[in-house]
């Protein structure tokens, strides 16, 4: 039997489960070489599994559908939830396998029909990977090629900007809700944008937040270009700019907690959607294009960005002690539920 490498840095959720397991009479056995997977063993003999952010809480097929953005959009739209207009585009070789003509050339024509800018993103990636706002045909083509380096299917959608929120649901309960702000820097009149970005990375490290800003991210350079800036630009004091168009915390975004101010109508939408997608726990991402999440949804315009069956909360917990306590209380509930026989 391999011993666990004591120098191995375990994922946040694994560390948390190890901390909480004794409170429910369970022990945790972690695979020793990589630390990505573990088993939770209860006194009554029940064994549950853990892999990164995924626990034995949601059914596998429902989780797989949620992970596939196109399939998830189909079922959400079928149930009457608003989603952004869009299509799937296939990598050339994969298009032959699935016998579809929706290749890059089709995607470029479709982009013109939608009107620029458009969103291009991978179908099966998470944490904001590869999500790109494209302003012209050249950028759309380049975005597709980037997506196809790691995914056979891309999604192109109409760009509908607004206030971006993540609502975490467990059963019929809202665990947390927060507004997500894209990666940004604020000028001080002295340092370049690149220097400010490096300062932000050091701040993340000091907060023990494992976000790694990709300084070579083409999306950042494109975003700067469209604002008339470069990495060398020195911003005026107190002038704030965004460097990405997606607001995921994993790509350097910030969170503003709205758990206590979210309107009950949006709570109901998130809980119902989680149930309708066959999930017990989910992160529901909602874009409110008119109004905000504190108001009655009937008085707002909004759409569902996506639903995540394994919402990573490791970045959220770094935003404050209150948030850390919320997450720990949630996973203690989950551990208790997992310890009961099916």
Protein Blocks (a to p, Z undefined) as FASTA:
>chain_A
ZZddfkbccdfklmmmmmmmmmnopacdddfklomaccdddfkopacddehjaccfbcfk
lmmmmmmmmlmmmmmmmnopacddddddddfklmmmnopabdfklmmmmmmmnopadddd
dfkbgehioiacdfbfklmmmmmmmmmmmpcbdcddddddddddddddehjacfbdcddd
ddddddehlacfklmmmmmmmmmmmnopabdcdfklmklmmmmmmnopafklccdehiac
dfbfbfcfknopacddfklmccfklmmmmmmmmmmnopabdcdddddfedcfkbcfklpc
cddfbdcfbdcfklmmmnomklmmmmmmmmmmmmmmmmpcZZ
